[in-house]
Amino acid sequence: MDPKQLSEKAVKAAKNHQTGTDSTFLYSFLDFSFNYLQEEEKVKITCPVTEVMFNPIGFLHGGIVMYIADTAMAHLCASVIGSPSVSLEVKTQFFRTSREGTIEAEAYFTKRGGTIQFAECILKDDQQRELAKVSGTFYTLGD
């Protein structure tokens, strides 16, 4: 991990930060790329696997995996329902890890309601191997 590159990346992410958009600090810092599939009611996030995502023993940190999935599912709710949503409950099943390449997270609904949404997110590596499956319950905020 090159401290100078990390510092430059953090400064760039801070300068580009815009609350409530796809340009928040962590999205930029982790190089999230968002793809909104409106007709399919899906959201995909793609990002590179980097050393900054690793836990102390060199695997993807579970919190990072959950953060990516939570972000994808919340963006799904907001983009399809039309209002921001927050997670009420999240369950994660970890299947494997990755130390290089990219992660693709695909979020979709399992059930849509009025103010409560149920979603899942499958995270895969660039060889299409499942890394984790995350399910969540989301509360849709009013306008």
Accessible surface in RSA format (square Angstrom, percent):
REM  Atomic radii and reference values for relative SASA: ProtOr
REM  Chains: A
REM  Algorithm: Lee & Richards
REM  Probe-radius: 1.40
REM  Slices: 20
REM RES _ NUM      All-atoms   Total-Side   Main-Chain    Non-polar    All polar
REM                ABS   REL    ABS   REL    ABS   REL    ABS   REL    ABS   REL
RES MET A   1   122.38  63.4  60.80  40.2  61.58 146.6  60.75  51.7  61.63  81.6
RES ASP A   2    66.94  46.9  55.12  54.9  11.82  27.9  23.13  54.4  43.81  43.7
RES PRO A   3   105.26  76.7  97.49  88.9   7.77  28.2 101.32  83.7   3.94  24.5
RES LYS A   4   143.45  70.0 136.11  83.5   7.34  17.5  87.42  78.7  56.03  59.7
RES GLN A   5   120.48  67.4 116.22  84.9   4.26  10.2  33.25  70.8  87.24  66.2
RES LEU A   6    47.89  26.7  46.47  33.2   1.43   3.6  47.20  33.1   0.70   1.9
RES SER A   7    63.86  54.0  54.78  73.1   9.08  20.9  31.49  67.0  32.37  45.3
RES GLU A   8    95.46  54.8  87.41  66.1   8.05  19.2  45.63  88.3  49.83  40.7
RES LYS A   9    58.33  28.5  52.92  32.5   5.41  12.9  40.34  36.3  17.99  19.2
RES ALA A  10    31.48  28.9  30.33  46.8   1.15   2.6  30.81  43.4   0.67   1.8
RES VAL A  11    75.94  50.0  73.11  66.2   2.83   6.8  75.94  66.0   0.00   0.0
RES LYS A  12   137.86  67.3 134.66  82.6   3.20   7.6  80.59  72.5  57.27  61.0
RES ALA A  13     2.09   1.9   0.89   1.4   1.20   2.7   1.79   2.5   0.30   0.8
RES ALA A  14    59.66  54.9  42.70  65.9  16.95  38.6  44.71  63.0  14.94  39.6
RES LYS A  15   165.21  80.6 128.84  79.1  36.36  86.6  84.77  76.3  80.43  85.7
RES ASN A  16    67.68  46.7  59.89  57.9   7.79  18.8  16.23  39.1  51.45  49.7
RES HIS A  17    79.67  43.5  62.60  43.5  17.07  43.7  50.87  52.4  28.79  33.5
RES GLN A  18   107.36  60.0 101.78  74.4   5.58  13.3  28.45  60.6  78.91  59.8
RES THR A  19   117.43  83.5  94.33  95.6  23.10  55.0  74.98 100.7  42.44  64.2
RES GLY A  20    76.46  94.3   0.00   N/A  76.46  94.3  41.74 114.6  34.72  77.8
RES THR A  21    54.89  39.0  43.81  44.4  11.08  26.4  52.60  70.7   2.28   3.5
RES ASP A  22    59.17  41.4  45.29  45.1  13.89  32.8  23.10  54.4  36.07  36.0
RES SER A  23    39.65  33.5  39.12  52.2   0.53   1.2   2.97   6.3  36.68  51.4
RES THR A  24    26.09  18.6  26.09  26.4   0.00   0.0  23.90  32.1   2.19   3.3
RES PHE A  25    70.32  35.2  69.89  43.3   0.43   1.1  69.89  42.4   0.43   1.2
RES LEU A  26    78.52  43.7  76.66  54.8   1.86   4.7  76.66  53.8   1.86   5.0
RES TYR A  27    29.28  13.7  28.82  16.4   0.46   1.2   3.70   2.8  25.59  31.5
RES SER A  28    32.21  27.2  16.03  21.4  16.18  37.3  16.85  35.9  15.37  21.5
RES PHE A  29    25.22  12.6  24.46  15.2   0.75   2.0  24.48  14.8   0.74   2.1
RES LEU A  30     7.74   4.3   4.61   3.3   3.13   7.9   6.89   4.8   0.85   2.3
RES ASP A  31    63.61  44.6  51.08  50.8  12.53  29.6  19.33  45.5  44.28  44.2
RES PHE A  32    21.90  11.0   0.00   0.0  21.90  57.0   0.00   0.0  21.90  62.7
RES SER A  33    67.65  57.2  60.34  80.5   7.31  16.8  31.66  67.4  35.98  50.4
RES PHE A  34    35.05  17.5   6.40   4.0  28.65  74.6   6.43   3.9  28.62  81.9
RES ASN A  35    74.10  51.1  71.20  68.8   2.90   7.0  20.59  49.6  53.51  51.7
RES TYR A  36    77.28  36.1  55.89  31.8  21.39  55.7  50.68  38.1  26.60  32.8
RES LEU A  37    40.68  22.7  35.74  25.6   4.95  12.4  40.48  28.4   0.21   0.6
RES GLN A  38   104.02  58.2  90.74  66.3  13.29  31.6  51.10 108.8  52.93  40.1
RES GLU A  39   179.74 103.2 142.26 107.6  37.48  89.2  63.15 122.1 116.59  95.2
RES GLU A  40   105.33  60.5  81.72  61.8  23.62  56.2  40.88  79.1  64.46  52.6
RES GLU A  41    57.44  33.0  56.33  42.6   1.11   2.6  17.23  33.3  40.21  32.8
RES LYS A  42    58.50  28.5  57.06  35.0   1.44   3.4  19.17  17.3  39.33  41.9
RES VAL A  43     0.30   0.2   0.30   0.3   0.00   0.0   0.30   0.3   0.00   0.0
RES LYS A  44    52.22  25.5  52.02  31.9   0.20   0.5   7.55   6.8  44.67  47.6
RES ILE A  45     0.26   0.1   0.00   0.0   0.26   0.6   0.00   0.0   0.26   0.7
RES THR A  46    50.22  35.7  49.51  50.2   0.71   1.7  34.74  46.7  15.48  23.4
RES CYS A  47     2.55   1.9   0.21   0.2   2.34   5.5   2.34   5.9   0.21   0.2
RES PRO A  48    43.04  31.4  42.94  39.1   0.10   0.4  42.94  35.5   0.10   0.6
RES VAL A  49    14.86   9.8   0.02   0.0  14.84  35.8   0.02   0.0  14.84  40.2
RES THR A  50    42.81  30.4  37.10  37.6   5.71  13.6  41.27  55.4   1.54   2.3
RES GLU A  51    91.66  52.6  81.25  61.5  10.41  24.8  25.64  49.6  66.01  53.9
RES VAL A  52    57.10  37.6  35.70  32.3  21.40  51.6  37.64  32.7  19.46  52.8
RES MET A  53     0.84   0.4   0.34   0.2   0.50   1.2   0.84   0.7   0.00   0.0
RES PHE A  54    41.66  20.8  20.43  12.7  21.23  55.3  20.43  12.4  21.23  60.8
RES ASN A  55    35.44  24.4  28.23  27.3   7.21  17.4   6.32  15.2  29.12  28.2
RES PRO A  56   140.10 102.1  96.24  87.7  43.86 159.4 109.60  90.5  30.50 189.5
RES ILE A  57   131.51  74.8 103.87  77.4  27.64  66.6 111.77  80.5  19.74  53.6
RES GLY A  58    16.48  20.3   0.00   N/A  16.48  20.3  15.31  42.0   1.18   2.6
RES PHE A  59    88.54  44.3  88.54  54.8   0.00   0.0  88.54  53.7   0.00   0.0
RES LEU A  60    13.43   7.5   2.96   2.1  10.46  26.3   2.96   2.1  10.46  28.2
RES HIS A  61    84.72  46.3  84.64  58.8   0.08   0.2  52.25  53.8  32.47  37.8
RES GLY A  62    24.10  29.7   0.00   N/A  24.10  29.7  15.93  43.7   8.17  18.3
RES GLY A  63    35.78  44.1   0.00   N/A  35.78  44.1  26.99  74.1   8.79  19.7
RES ILE A  64    38.74  22.0  38.22  28.5   0.52   1.3  38.25  27.5   0.49   1.3
RES VAL A  65     6.46   4.2   6.46   5.8   0.00   0.0   6.46   5.6   0.00   0.0
RES MET A  66    69.12  35.8  68.80  45.5   0.32   0.8  47.76  40.6  21.36  28.3
RES TYR A  67    64.51  30.1  59.29  33.7   5.22  13.6  56.29  42.3   8.21  10.1
RES ILE A  68     0.00   0.0   0.00   0.0   0.00   0.0   0.00   0.0   0.00   0.0
RES ALA A  69     0.00   0.0   0.00   0.0   0.00   0.0   0.00   0.0   0.00   0.0
RES ASP A  70    41.73  29.2  41.73  41.5   0.00   0.0  10.35  24.4  31.38  31.3
RES THR A  71     6.52   4.6   3.19   3.2   3.32   7.9   3.32   4.5   3.19   4.8
RES ALA A  72     0.00   0.0   0.00   0.0   0.00   0.0   0.00   0.0   0.00   0.0
RES MET A  73     0.00   0.0   0.00   0.0   0.00   0.0   0.00   0.0   0.00   0.0
RES ALA A  74    19.91  18.3  18.62  28.7   1.29   2.9  18.89  26.6   1.02   2.7
RES HIS A  75    29.62  16.2  27.90  19.4   1.72   4.4  17.68  18.2  11.95  13.9
RES LEU A  76     0.01   0.0   0.01   0.0   0.00   0.0   0.01   0.0   0.00   0.0
RES CYS A  77     0.00   0.0   0.00   0.0   0.00   0.0   0.00   0.0   0.00   0.0
RES ALA A  78    37.53  34.5  30.89  47.7   6.63  15.1  31.11  43.8   6.42  17.0
RES SER A  79    34.75  29.4  10.40  13.9  24.35  56.1  21.03  44.8  13.72  19.2
RES VAL A  80    34.76  22.9   9.05   8.2  25.70  61.9  12.56  10.9  22.20  60.2
RES ILE A  81    49.18  28.0  21.48  16.0  27.70  66.8  24.00  17.3  25.18  68.3
RES GLY A  82    57.80  71.3   0.00   N/A  57.80  71.3  29.40  80.7  28.41  63.6
RES SER A  83    13.80  11.7  12.21  16.3   1.59   3.7   1.95   4.2  11.84  16.6
RES PRO A  84    82.40  60.1  81.42  74.2   0.99   3.6  82.39  68.0   0.01   0.0
RES SER A  85    11.85  10.0   0.00   0.0  11.85  27.3   0.00   0.0  11.85  16.6
RES VAL A  86    72.12  47.5  68.48  62.0   3.63   8.8  72.12  62.7   0.00   0.0
RES SER A  87    49.39  41.7  24.66  32.9  24.73  57.0   1.35   2.9  48.05  67.3
RES LEU A  88   103.77  57.8  66.84  47.8  36.93  92.8  71.17  50.0  32.60  87.7
RES GLU A  89    88.47  50.8  80.01  60.5   8.46  20.1  59.31 114.7  29.15  23.8
RES VAL A  90    45.13  29.7  16.93  15.3  28.20  68.0  16.93  14.7  28.20  76.5
RES LYS A  91   108.14  52.8 103.28  63.4   4.86  11.6  82.50  74.3  25.64  27.3
RES THR A  92    27.47  19.5   2.73   2.8  24.73  58.9   2.73   3.7  24.73  37.4
RES GLN A  93    76.15  42.6  71.51  52.3   4.64  11.1  18.07  38.5  58.07  44.0
RES PHE A  94   110.89  55.5  81.29  50.4  29.60  77.0  81.41  49.4  29.48  84.4
RES PHE A  95   103.33  51.7  66.84  41.4  36.49  94.9  72.68  44.1  30.64  87.7
RES ARG A  96   113.38  47.6  91.22  46.5  22.16  52.8  27.90  38.1  85.48  51.8
RES THR A  97    48.00  34.1  35.38  35.9  12.62  30.1  35.96  48.3  12.04  18.2
RES SER A  98    10.91   9.2   4.96   6.6   5.95  13.7   6.02  12.8   4.89   6.9
RES ARG A  99   138.61  58.2 119.40  60.9  19.21  45.7  46.54  63.6  92.07  55.8
RES GLU A 100   136.45  78.3 132.27 100.1   4.18  10.0  47.54  91.9  88.91  72.6
RES GLY A 101    30.96  38.2   0.00   N/A  30.96  38.2  18.81  51.6  12.15  27.2
RES THR A 102    50.50  35.9  50.39  51.1   0.10   0.2  39.45  53.0  11.05  16.7
RES ILE A 103     0.34   0.2   0.22   0.2   0.12   0.3   0.22   0.2   0.12   0.3
RES GLU A 104    50.57  29.0  49.11  37.2   1.46   3.5   7.87  15.2  42.71  34.9
RES ALA A 105     0.00   0.0   0.00   0.0   0.00   0.0   0.00   0.0   0.00   0.0
RES GLU A 106    39.14  22.5  39.13  29.6   0.00   0.0   8.08  15.6  31.06  25.4
RES ALA A 107     0.00   0.0   0.00   0.0   0.00   0.0   0.00   0.0   0.00   0.0
RES TYR A 108    54.09  25.3  54.09  30.8   0.00   0.0  42.36  31.8  11.73  14.5
RES PHE A 109    30.48  15.2   9.62   6.0  20.86  54.3   9.62   5.8  20.86  59.7
RES THR A 110    77.88  55.4  40.17  40.7  37.70  89.9  39.02  52.4  38.86  58.7
RES LYS A 111   127.48  62.2 121.02  74.3   6.47  15.4  91.48  82.3  36.00  38.4
RES ARG A 112   107.29  45.0  84.76  43.2  22.53  53.6  25.19  34.4  82.10  49.8
RES GLY A 113    33.92  41.8   0.00   N/A  33.92  41.8  23.19  63.6  10.74  24.0
RES GLY A 114    69.70  86.0   0.00   N/A  69.70  86.0  42.19 115.8  27.52  61.6
RES THR A 115    74.65  53.1  71.61  72.6   3.05   7.3  51.04  68.6  23.62  35.7
RES ILE A 116    57.22  32.6  55.65  41.5   1.57   3.8  55.65  40.1   1.57   4.3
RES GLN A 117     0.00   0.0   0.00   0.0   0.00   0.0   0.00   0.0   0.00   0.0
RES PHE A 118    79.32  39.7  79.32  49.1   0.00   0.0  79.32  48.1   0.00   0.0
RES ALA A 119     1.41   1.3   0.00   0.0   1.41   3.2   0.00   0.0   1.41   3.7
RES GLU A 120    32.50  18.7  32.50  24.6   0.00   0.0   1.27   2.5  31.22  25.5
RES CYS A 121     0.00   0.0   0.00   0.0   0.00   0.0   0.00   0.0   0.00   0.0
RES ILE A 122    25.42  14.5  24.12  18.0   1.30   3.1  24.12  17.4   1.30   3.5
RES LEU A 123     0.47   0.3   0.47   0.3   0.00   0.0   0.47   0.3   0.00   0.0
RES LYS A 124    59.87  29.2  59.87  36.7   0.00   0.0  12.92  11.6  46.95  50.0
RES ASP A 125     1.92   1.3   1.16   1.2   0.76   1.8   1.39   3.3   0.53   0.5
RES ASP A 126    80.09  56.1  49.27  49.0  30.82  72.9  25.46  59.9  54.63  54.5
RES GLN A 127   122.17  68.3  97.53  71.3  24.64  58.7  37.19  79.2  84.97  64.4
RES GLN A 128   107.86  60.3  91.73  67.0  16.13  38.4  54.73 116.5  53.14  40.3
RES ARG A 129    93.02  39.1  87.68  44.7   5.34  12.7  41.56  56.8  51.45  31.2
RES GLU A 130    77.19  44.3  68.57  51.9   8.62  20.5  20.20  39.1  56.99  46.5
RES LEU A 131     2.66   1.5   2.20   1.6   0.46   1.2   2.20   1.5   0.46   1.2
RES ALA A 132     0.37   0.3   0.37   0.6   0.00   0.0   0.37   0.5   0.00   0.0
RES LYS A 133    66.77  32.6  65.39  40.1   1.38   3.3  16.09  14.5  50.68  54.0
RES VAL A 134     0.00   0.0   0.00   0.0   0.00   0.0   0.00   0.0   0.00   0.0
RES SER A 135    35.57  30.1  34.74  46.4   0.83   1.9  21.36  45.5  14.21  19.9
RES GLY A 136     3.89   4.8   0.00   N/A   3.89   4.8   0.89   2.4   3.00   6.7
RES THR A 137    22.74  16.2  22.74  23.1   0.00   0.0  12.29  16.5  10.45  15.8
RES PHE A 138     0.16   0.1   0.16   0.1   0.00   0.0   0.16   0.1   0.00   0.0
RES TYR A 139    84.86  39.6  84.86  48.3   0.00   0.0  43.40  32.6  41.46  51.1
RES THR A 140    10.43   7.4   7.79   7.9   2.64   6.3   7.79  10.5   2.64   4.0
RES LEU A 141    70.05  39.0  68.11  48.7   1.94   4.9  68.87  48.4   1.18   3.2
RES GLY A 142    68.19  84.1   0.00   N/A  68.19  84.1  41.45 113.7  26.74  59.9
RES ASP A 143   173.45 121.5  96.86  96.4  76.59 181.1  68.97 162.3 104.48 104.2
END  Absolute sums over single chains surface
CHAIN  1 A     7876.4       6191.0       1685.4       4386.9       3489.5
END  Absolute sums over all chains
TOTAL          7876.4       6191.0       1685.4       4386.9       3489.5
